[in-house]
Amino acid sequence: MSKPAYAALAYGDFRLLLAGRFSSALGGQMLTFAVAWDLWTRTQSPFALGLIGLSVVLPVILASLPAGVFADHHDRRHIVQVTQTVTALASAGLAVLAWAHGPVVLIFATLAVLGLVRAFNDPATATLIALVVPPKDYANAATWNSSVYQTAAIAGPALAGLLVALWNGVAEIYALAAVLSVVNFLLVTLIRTRQQKQPSQAATWESLKEGLAFIKGHKVILAAITLDMWAVLLGGAVALLPIYATSILHVGAWGLGIMRSATSLGALLMALILAHRPPFQRAGLTLLTAVAGFGCVTIAFGLSPWFPLSVALLFLLGALDNISVVIRGTLMLTQVPDAMRGRTSSVNTIFISSSNELGDFESGMVAGLIGPVAAVIVGGLGTLFVVAAVAKKWPQLTRLKALDASISA
């Protein structure tokens, strides 16, 4: 535990936080798999797959900024406890809908509730790290936080795919997701954080604008999260995996579970490599190269007609994407004052949700118009364009060296 690669794990509260994150992420990944499989088998519509992302992301975009202000002015541990309670209830509601074969519109309504909950949960959870780990271990903590999430993202889809194949249904998966949210609630209850610094001003519109201005004024942070948002928005192929599993690669639910897990397995392996290597010395160029590689691999996946090759390419996608996750996560910890972390994290949440869920919506809509293969290829090409555009607009990113160095506006 004394080695630098394991420095953050020496703190008991951080281990509790990681265990809770794993439980919550495992349930969330299983629920995401179940919703996509359920709606695809019931509707056979790419548009329905796209609407999953839209249902979640709209509440996130609308509520994330005020949720970030809220996180800066209230106990973040208590916020997570409330969000996990609501998540458990919503997951149980999806189980009831599945058992009763309830209307699809109620599934989308429940997803919107989960999106609203996420808007409050993500800034609070992300910024709890700074209250249980000292600043010198922030980078290591960000890496382990990503590793735990990716481990859950490997196990969740694989387990959900196996359970769908065994049970021929998804209701039990929703119920299990509810239980895992309760586990997270209990683990977070055991955490004893350091005193949270309070902002000097009250939770007002001016306070919210202060968080936006901070992100806007730090060009490297703005460039990093903008790059991630547009790259995943355009290059995301995960939303279309149910179509690939059933109509292109013909591997069914178990194959879908493997494909969704492959991305996270690649991300986990990369996170472990990053945890055991020296800190980035040319972080900006590393980030740009990784995202460009993400675009190229996305194109190759779109063209792949062979299941083993498709799995290998998804593995590479996850590995490359996690480089971006770790760099951006470390910047948000090392370059933002604690009193402003909730607000800046909420901005980051909007960027992440916009890229992931709006990317799912975009992929579903485009696939419905031009087909899934063409949609994935066009998305990969768009990612390469974004890398070039970001490098040109924010040359500060290309000059970024070590992540713990001071960043000029």
FIVO-675440 format. One line per field, with one value per residue (C-alpha): residue number from 1; residue in three letters; x, y, z. Coordinates in Angstrom, 3 decimals. Layout:
BEGIN
i = NUM:...;
aa = ALA:...;
px = X:...;
py = Y:...;
pz = Z:...;
end
This chain:
BEGIN
i = 1:2:3:4:5:6:7:8:9:10:11:12:13:14:15:16:17:18:19:20:21:22:23:24:25:26:27:28:29:30:31:32:33:34:35:36:37:38:39:40:41:42:43:44:45:46:47:48:49:50:51:52:53:54:55:56:57:58:59:60:61:62:63:64:65:66:67:68:69:70:71:72:73:74:75:76:77:78:79:80:81:82:83:84:85:86:87:88:89:90:91:92:93:94:95:96:97:98:99:100:101:102:103:104:105:106:107:108:109:110:111:112:113:114:115:116:117:118:119:120:121:122:123:124:125:126:127:128:129:130:131:132:133:134:135:136:137:138:139:140:141:142:143:144:145:146:147:148:149:150:151:152:153:154:155:156:157:158:159:160:161:162:163:164:165:166:167:168:169:170:171:172:173:174:175:176:177:178:179:180:181:182:183:184:185:186:187:188:189:190:191:192:193:194:195:196:197:198:199:200:201:202:203:204:205:206:207:208:209:210:211:212:213:214:215:216:217:218:219:220:221:222:223:224:225:226:227:228:229:230:231:232:233:234:235:236:237:238:239:240:241:242:243:244:245:246:247:248:249:250:251:252:253:254:255:256:257:258:259:260:261:262:263:264:265:266:267:268:269:270:271:272:273:274:275:276:277:278:279:280:281:282:283:284:285:286:287:288:289:290:291:292:293:294:295:296:297:298:299:300:301:302:303:304:305:306:307:308:309:310:311:312:313:314:315:316:317:318:319:320:321:322:323:324:325:326:327:328:329:330:331:332:333:334:335:336:337:338:339:340:341:342:343:344:345:346:347:348:349:350:351:352:353:354:355:356:357:358:359:360:361:362:363:364:365:366:367:368:369:370:371:372:373:374:375:376:377:378:379:380:381:382:383:384:385:386:387:388:389:390:391:392:393:394:395:396:397:398:399:400:401:402:403:404:405:406:407:408:409;
aa = MET:SER:LYS:PRO:ALA:TYR:ALA:ALA:LEU:ALA:TYR:GLY:ASP:PHE:ARG:LEU:LEU:LEU:ALA:GLY:ARG:PHE:SER:SER:ALA:LEU:GLY:GLY:GLN:MET:LEU:THR:PHE:ALA:VAL:ALA:TRP:ASP:LEU:TRP:THR:ARG:THR:GLN:SER:PRO:PHE:ALA:LEU:GLY:LEU:ILE:GLY:LEU:SER:VAL:VAL:LEU:PRO:VAL:ILE:LEU:ALA:SER:LEU:PRO:ALA:GLY:VAL:PHE:ALA:ASP:HIS:HIS:ASP:ARG:ARG:HIS:ILE:VAL:GLN:VAL:THR:GLN:THR:VAL:THR:ALA:LEU:ALA:SER:ALA:GLY:LEU:ALA:VAL:LEU:ALA:TRP:ALA:HIS:GLY:PRO:VAL:VAL:LEU:ILE:PHE:ALA:THR:LEU:ALA:VAL:LEU:GLY:LEU:VAL:ARG:ALA:PHE:ASN:ASP:PRO:ALA:THR:ALA:THR:LEU:ILE:ALA:LEU:VAL:VAL:PRO:PRO:LYS:ASP:TYR:ALA:ASN:ALA:ALA:THR:TRP:ASN:SER:SER:VAL:TYR:GLN:THR:ALA:ALA:ILE:ALA:GLY:PRO:ALA:LEU:ALA:GLY:LEU:LEU:VAL:ALA:LEU:TRP:ASN:GLY:VAL:ALA:GLU:ILE:TYR:ALA:LEU:ALA:ALA:VAL:LEU:SER:VAL:VAL:ASN:PHE:LEU:LEU:VAL:THR:LEU:ILE:ARG:THR:ARG:GLN:GLN:LYS:GLN:PRO:SER:GLN:ALA:ALA:THR:TRP:GLU:SER:LEU:LYS:GLU:GLY:LEU:ALA:PHE:ILE:LYS:GLY:HIS:LYS:VAL:ILE:LEU:ALA:ALA:ILE:THR:LEU:ASP:MET:TRP:ALA:VAL:LEU:LEU:GLY:GLY:ALA:VAL:ALA:LEU:LEU:PRO:ILE:TYR:ALA:THR:SER:ILE:LEU:HIS:VAL:GLY:ALA:TRP:GLY:LEU:GLY:ILE:MET:ARG:SER:ALA:THR:SER:LEU:GLY:ALA:LEU:LEU:MET:ALA:LEU:ILE:LEU:ALA:HIS:ARG:PRO:PRO:PHE:GLN:ARG:ALA:GLY:LEU:THR:LEU:LEU:THR:ALA:VAL:ALA:GLY:PHE:GLY:CYS:VAL:THR:ILE:ALA:PHE:GLY:LEU:SER:PRO:TRP:PHE:PRO:LEU:SER:VAL:ALA:LEU:LEU:PHE:LEU:LEU:GLY:ALA:LEU:ASP:ASN:ILE:SER:VAL:VAL:ILE:ARG:GLY:THR:LEU:MET:LEU:THR:GLN:VAL:PRO:ASP:ALA:MET:ARG:GLY:ARG:THR:SER:SER:VAL:ASN:THR:ILE:PHE:ILE:SER:SER:SER:ASN:GLU:LEU:GLY:ASP:PHE:GLU:SER:GLY:MET:VAL:ALA:GLY:LEU:ILE:GLY:PRO:VAL:ALA:ALA:VAL:ILE:VAL:GLY:GLY:LEU:GLY:THR:LEU:PHE:VAL:VAL:ALA:ALA:VAL:ALA:LYS:LYS:TRP:PRO:GLN:LEU:THR:ARG:LEU:LYS:ALA:LEU:ASP:ALA:SER:ILE:SER:ALA;
px = 0.000:2.982:3.963:3.068:0.779:-1.381:-0.988:-4.657:-5.757:-4.033:-6.987:-9.913:-12.552:-11.317:-11.626:-15.222:-15.890:-14.441:-16.495:-19.644:-18.722:-18.216:-21.593:-23.423:-21.597:-22.211:-25.935:-25.973:-24.185:-26.552:-29.536:-28.209:-27.752:-31.226:-32.959:-31.232:-31.952:-35.537:-36.364:-34.554:-36.275:-39.655:-39.394:-36.606:-36.083:-32.727:-34.689:-35.813:-32.174:-31.354:-34.205:-32.670:-29.798:-32.041:-34.338:-31.395:-29.383:-32.040:-32.569:-28.798:-28.194:-31.030:-30.151:-26.360:-25.365:-27.708:-26.804:-23.132:-23.902:-25.919:-22.965:-20.702:-23.115:-24.271:-22.736:-21.797:-22.049:-25.692:-26.412:-25.112:-27.239:-30.393:-29.553:-28.872:-32.204:-34.069:-32.029:-33.028:-36.701:-36.507:-34.760:-37.465:-40.034:-38.412:-38.592:-42.330:-42.769:-40.873:-42.863:-46.148:-45.080:-45.835:-45.887:-42.608:-43.362:-43.128:-39.681:-38.530:-40.129:-38.221:-35.007:-35.637:-35.904:-32.588:-31.056:-32.220:-30.767:-27.480:-27.223:-26.964:-25.086:-22.137:-20.756:-21.158:-19.489:-16.620:-15.776:-15.944:-12.523:-10.950:-12.387:-10.977:-7.579:-4.818:-3.843:-0.574:-2.537:-5.258:-3.840:-3.505:-7.037:-8.439:-6.763:-8.130:-11.563:-11.546:-10.231:-13.046:-15.666:-14.236:-14.143:-17.854:-18.400:-16.751:-18.663:-22.032:-22.772:-21.231:-23.330:-26.459:-26.005:-25.634:-28.706:-30.817:-29.816:-30.650:-33.846:-35.070:-36.075:-34.777:-37.010:-34.626:-31.738:-33.589:-34.289:-30.625:-29.637:-31.927:-30.205:-26.767:-27.834:-28.804:-25.356:-23.755:-25.969:-24.748:-21.076:-21.237:-22.871:-19.680:-17.425:-16.103:-14.851:-12.714:-14.503:-15.840:-14.801:-17.799:-17.894:-17.633:-20.928:-24.386:-25.885:-27.042:-27.028:-23.797:-22.252:-23.251:-21.765:-18.529:-18.125:-18.783:-16.297:-13.636:-13.898:-13.990:-10.918:-8.764:-8.209:-6.564:-9.428:-11.958:-10.077:-9.818:-13.504:-14.557:-12.377:-13.851:-17.422:-17.307:-15.155:-17.533:-20.601:-19.578:-17.586:-19.768:-20.762:-21.878:-25.523:-25.706:-24.245:-27.682:-28.069:-24.585:-25.189:-28.493:-28.410:-24.756:-22.606:-25.478:-24.222:-27.325:-27.496:-24.333:-22.359:-23.743:-22.568:-19.071:-18.902:-20.018:-17.562:-14.677:-14.662:-14.468:-11.850:-9.621:-10.241:-9.415:-6.172:-5.157:-6.024:-3.816:-0.971:-1.320:-1.363:1.982:3.778:5.400:3.169:2.502:5.272:3.494:-0.113:-1.599:-0.105:-0.913:-4.561:-4.809:-3.118:-5.411:-8.572:-7.322:-6.694:-10.223:-11.584:-9.526:-10.520:-14.189:-14.002:-12.404:-15.135:-17.812:-16.280:-15.628:-17.808:-16.087:-17.039:-13.533:-12.122:-15.016:-14.382:-10.669:-11.466:-13.902:-11.140:-8.871:-11.632:-11.919:-8.152:-7.795:-10.845:-9.589:-6.467:-8.777:-10.782:-7.717:-6.160:-9.397:-10.212:-6.769:-7.014:-10.369:-8.829:-5.479:-6.502:-9.811:-10.216:-12.282:-14.932:-15.639:-15.313:-19.048:-19.783:-16.907:-17.659:-21.254:-19.999:-17.850:-20.928:-22.799:-19.930:-19.710:-23.460:-23.683:-21.027:-22.356:-26.142:-26.465:-23.952:-26.293:-29.180:-27.156:-26.031:-29.571:-30.987:-28.223:-28.375:-32.107:-31.456:-28.329:-27.805:-25.632:-22.398:-22.409:-23.338:-20.326:-17.904:-19.153:-18.809:-15.194:-14.355:-16.034:-13.828:-10.671:-11.975:-12.624:-9.059:-7.659:-10.072:-9.329:-5.562:-5.848:-8.203:-6.432:-2.677:-2.243:-3.347:-0.473:1.941:0.543:3.280:2.845:-0.717:0.236:1.858:0.187:-2.004:-2.170:-5.375;
py = 0.000:2.319:2.320:5.484:3.474:2.610:5.832:6.849:3.371:3.912:6.035:4.070:6.632:6.597:2.805:3.128:5.705:3.386:0.444:2.538:3.778:0.212:-0.866:2.088:1.793:-1.964:-1.418:1.468:-0.548:-3.473:-1.138:0.563:-2.817:-3.949:-0.799:-0.937:-4.658:-4.279:-1.391:-2.877:-6.256:-4.575:-1.930:-2.964:0.795:2.637:5.767:4.161:3.460:7.092:8.316:6.499:8.959:11.964:11.023:10.943:13.893:16.604:16.630:16.457:19.514:21.482:20.650:20.188:23.821:24.501:21.026:22.029:25.171:23.012:20.641:23.542:24.726:21.422:18.236:16.220:12.950:13.658:14.552:11.158:9.418:11.101:10.442:6.772:6.435:7.904:5.759:2.627:3.603:4.389:1.072:-0.742:1.116:-0.174:-3.702:-3.307:-1.969:-4.946:-7.489:-5.825:-5.165:-1.494:1.131:2.251:5.893:5.164:3.659:6.903:8.908:6.853:7.383:11.129:10.828:8.962:11.732:14.357:12.327:11.989:15.763:16.022:12.781:13.190:16.553:15.449:12.061:13.424:16.131:13.822:12.524:15.846:15.499:12.024:12.186:14.824:16.973:15.131:11.963:13.516:12.158:8.663:8.874:9.942:6.941:4.458:6.072:5.471:1.916:0.991:2.430:0.531:-2.696:-2.276:-1.420:-4.719:-6.854:-5.112:-5.704:-9.183:-10.199:-8.566:-10.313:-13.663:-13.048:-11.998:-15.192:-17.285:-15.526:-14.330:-11.046:-7.882:-7.314:-9.098:-6.978:-3.782:-5.157:-6.036:-2.518:-1.146:-3.306:-2.108:1.524:0.724:-0.800:2.423:4.402:2.321:2.590:6.373:6.611:5.165:7.829:10.563:13.399:16.401:19.712:20.973:24.533:26.771:29.428:33.020:33.897:32.406:30.018:32.602:33.069:35.068:32.103:29.831:32.209:32.226:28.501:28.980:31.838:29.697:27.011:29.576:31.341:28.198:27.368:23.974:22.665:24.053:22.483:19.085:18.768:20.212:17.688:14.818:16.014:16.345:13.262:10.965:12.817:12.079:8.881:6.958:3.559:1.958:2.970:0.910:-2.278:-3.961:-3.577:-4.946:-7.874:-8.934:-7.792:-7.489:-9.833:-12.162:-12.939:-12.211:-11.043:-12.822:-11.242:-7.820:-8.308:-9.205:-6.203:-3.737:-5.246:-5.145:-1.338:-1.177:-3.925:-1.843:1.211:-0.728:-2.090:1.397:2.791:0.170:0.971:4.681:4.020:2.208:4.568:7.953:11.041:12.418:14.683:15.740:15.377:17.660:15.855:12.518:13.558:14.708:11.540:9.302:10.985:10.822:7.107:6.810:8.202:5.834:2.765:3.832:3.799:0.344:-0.961:0.330:-1.644:-4.866:-7.863:-10.286:-10.579:-11.226:-8.247:-6.061:-7.026:-6.224:-2.830:-2.037:-2.969:-0.402:2.208:1.855:2.024:5.191:6.846:6.261:8.295:11.253:10.401:10.287:13.472:15.438:14.053:14.954:18.489:18.967:17.926:19.709:23.001:23.846:25.296:23.094:25.782:25.792:22.083:21.397:24.059:23.199:19.492:20.187:21.876:18.808:16.630:18.530:17.975:14.259:13.717:15.704:13.503:10.181:10.484:13.032:10.892:7.930:10.054:11.255:7.717:6.367:9.130:8.924:5.114:5.327:7.548:6.082:2.744:1.751:1.079:4.416:6.202:4.775:5.598:9.170:9.561:8.405:10.868:13.616:12.789:13.279:16.668:17.687:16.807:19.060:21.883:21.787:21.699:24.784:26.764:26.031:25.682:25.843:22.207:21.077:22.799:21.137:19.149:17.758:17.692:19.134:22.222:25.615:26.384:29.859:31.221;
pz = 0.000:0.460:-3.192:-5.164:-7.447:-4.406:-2.416:-2.439:-1.323:2.025:3.167:4.576:3.632:0.048:-0.009:1.211:-1.482:-4.134:-2.887:-3.057:-6.523:-7.681:-6.335:-7.872:-11.195:-11.389:-10.899:-13.350:-16.041:-15.614:-15.768:-18.912:-20.595:-19.561:-20.825:-24.218:-24.659:-23.480:-25.810:-28.817:-28.523:-28.015:-30.762:-33.176:-33.655:-33.718:-32.844:-29.578:-28.706:-29.414:-27.217:-24.243:-24.257:-24.835:-21.944:-19.548:-20.813:-20.928:-17.132:-16.634:-18.813:-17.210:-13.597:-13.486:-12.991:-10.055:-8.739:-8.744:-6.759:-4.364:-3.923:-2.966:-0.274:1.251:2.618:-0.464:1.430:2.280:-1.345:-2.469:0.144:-1.195:-4.843:-4.189:-2.400:-5.373:-7.780:-5.883:-6.058:-9.786:-10.500:-8.560:-10.648:-13.837:-12.414:-11.858:-15.400:-16.787:-14.799:-15.783:-19.407:-18.793:-21.551:-23.113:-22.346:-18.614:-19.140:-20.742:-17.908:-15.331:-17.258:-17.057:-13.271:-13.221:-15.325:-12.831:-9.976:-11.816:-12.208:-8.416:-7.762:-10.130:-8.881:-5.270:-5.820:-7.923:-5.413:-2.391:-3.454:-2.473:1.045:1.748:-0.015:0.438:-2.587:-3.163:-4.044:-6.233:-9.503:-8.068:-6.642:-10.018:-11.658:-9.103:-9.296:-13.031:-12.539:-10.172:-12.512:-15.470:-13.467:-12.807:-16.448:-17.405:-14.953:-15.323:-19.014:-18.965:-15.969:-17.380:-20.734:-18.982:-16.835:-19.825:-21.605:-18.514:-17.412:-20.805:-19.185:-17.534:-14.481:-12.122:-13.410:-12.524:-9.054:-8.561:-9.620:-6.900:-4.275:-5.403:-4.979:-1.398:-0.849:-2.058:0.330:3.273:2.321:1.879:5.317:6.852:5.306:7.578:5.362:6.196:6.720:3.395:2.544:1.983:-0.761:0.392:-1.302:-1.088:-3.639:-6.151:-9.896:-9.478:-7.663:-10.528:-13.095:-11.129:-11.794:-15.508:-15.649:-13.968:-16.650:-19.439:-18.082:-17.906:-21.532:-21.032:-18.879:-21.359:-24.267:-22.546:-21.725:-25.108:-26.901:-24.913:-25.404:-29.176:-29.747:-27.872:-29.176:-32.751:-32.302:-29.869:-31.254:-27.988:-28.399:-31.593:-30.109:-29.747:-33.517:-34.170:-31.803:-33.390:-37.024:-38.106:-36.012:-34.977:-31.474:-29.351:-25.733:-24.605:-27.454:-26.586:-23.013:-24.229:-26.551:-23.888:-21.420:-23.916:-23.956:-20.183:-20.015:-22.275:-20.104:-16.929:-18.336:-19.413:-15.976:-14.305:-16.688:-15.950:-12.188:-12.413:-14.809:-14.087:-14.383:-17.855:-19.091:-22.306:-21.228:-23.900:-26.881:-25.247:-24.952:-28.575:-29.842:-27.795:-29.083:-32.679:-32.180:-30.778:-34.053:-36.203:-34.191:-34.356:-38.150:-38.110:-35.802:-38.131:-40.999:-39.057:-40.052:-37.636:-33.967:-32.500:-34.420:-33.295:-29.654:-30.018:-31.516:-28.709:-26.260:-27.937:-27.866:-24.106:-23.580:-25.628:-24.089:-20.552:-21.216:-21.767:-18.639:-16.387:-17.767:-17.524:-14.068:-12.753:-14.125:-12.387:-9.049:-9.223:-10.824:-9.109:-5.580:-3.254:-2.681:-6.411:-7.183:-7.120:-9.714:-12.015:-11.667:-12.683:-15.845:-16.461:-15.877:-18.575:-21.000:-20.159:-20.349:-23.544:-25.111:-23.867:-23.888:-26.693:-28.561:-28.089:-29.363:-32.353:-33.174:-33.007:-35.193:-37.806:-37.856:-38.458:-41.485:-43.111:-41.343:-38.363:-40.265:-42.070:-38.849:-37.000:-39.845:-40.152:-36.389:-36.455:-39.218:-37.215:-34.214:-36.277:-37.426:-33.814:-32.759:-35.475:-34.598:-30.849:-31.406:-33.625:-31.376:-28.076:-28.718:-24.918:-24.846:-27.046:-24.656:-21.535:-19.801:-16.278:-14.920:-11.534:-13.012:-12.864:-15.842:-17.251:-18.723;
end
